[in-house]
Amino acid sequence: MNITIASMSNKGARESNQDQTGESIGRRSACFVVCDGVAGLPGGEVAAELARNTILARFNGDQHLNAQRIRQYVNDANRAIRSQQKAVSEYQRMGTTLVSLFIDRDYELAYWAHAGDSRLYLFRRGYLYHVTTDHSLVQQMKDAGHQTEGINSNLLYFALGMGDEDRDASYSDVVSIEDGDAFLLCTDGFWHGLSQQHMQQSLHMVNTPDEWLTLMQQMIHKNEQQSEASQDNYSAIAVWVGDPQDTTLLHSLSEAAQFFPLRD
């Protein structure tokens, strides 16, 4: 199974970048990780780096995908953060979001885990799906049918290093992958910066994951210039399986106009 990837990380308007991305592609399986240190508390960047490094260090790309083993990777990452919280008083409240994708290259299967509000999207057969559910107060209120206007969208009820030590991350079922699938792992600074519609439309205009990320970054920058809010750190990994461009290129002038200035 051919896998093509691209990744990016930008500090936006912030003084430092607390996001971390990483990947490991082996003969039999592949692992992709995006973390976003919880803002407002010391050590967010430390927690994000610990989570990413722990998962990538445990992962073995020469082995087939194993859901129980992956759960152990994530639990080990959480324990590494909590251990550092106890060792360094300044970091006692640090935490990080996590979104991770695991692919079995031989059996063409995928499995993912997430904590917090970093997200995973899947493009399949012409449509983009948001396949994770944020561990945020806003999401809880939406699920309960309440209005969320005026609620801080950054308030999390769970991330690695935060909340009850017995609480676990959320995990998907093991799902089959189709040739032409495209995955997007990203932090909240990324998905806040553009709509899901723009993510999908931009994919219709590109031939590589690098081009896809570049086009979405341009839209984030454009929206930032039109907004009074300062841009958060934003990071993403695009993972293409097979040849998504064979099914995604559905050009239209109306779609293109949102990304490129069209001239007479």
C-alpha positions, 0 to 999 in steps of 0.5 A: 500500500502506497502512503504519501504524506505532508506535514506542517506546523506554524506558531501563528501569532503566538510567541511560541509553538506548543504543537508537535507532529510526527510520523513513522512509516514501517514495512507493515504499518504506519503511525501519525501523531499530532499534539497541541499543548494545552494553552494557559498553563506552563509546560504545554509544549513539554506535554505535547513533546512527551506524548508524541515521543512516547508513542513514536518510540513505542511504535514498531512499523515492522509489526501489524496493527494491534488495537490493544498495543496502540491503547498501551502506547497512548496510556504510556504517553499519559503516564509519562506526562503525569510522571513529569507533572509530579517531578516538576512542580511548575508542570503539575497542571500541564496537558496536551491534546492528541490525535493519532492515526495507525495504518496497517499497510498489508491488511489495509486497515486503519485505527485512530485515537484522540484526546482533546480537540485535535481532530481527524478527518477522512476524505472518501469517495468525494466527501470529507468526514470529521471522524473524531468527537472533541472532548470539549465543553462546547461539544458536550453542550451541542450533544445535549442540545444546548446553545453554544453561542458565547461559550469559549470553544477552547475549554476542554474536559479531557486531554492527556495529563488532565482530568481523572487519571483513570479516564482513557482517550477515545478510540475508533473501531478498526476500519478498512481503508480504500484506495484513494482515501485521504486523512487529515490530522490537525490541531484546533488552530488549524480547523478553526481557521477554515471550514470543513467545506474549504478543506474538501474544496481545496482537496478537489484542486490538488495533486499532492498532500503538500499542495493540499496543506499549502492551499489550506494554509493560504485560506487560514492566512486569508481568514486571519487577515479578515478576523480580529482574533489572533491566530493560534498555533496550527499544525497538520499532517495529510496522509494519502493512501494510494491515489486520491487525486484520481477521485478528488479533482472536481474543479469548478470556477466557483470553488477555485475563486475562494482560493485563487484570485481569478482574472478577466 
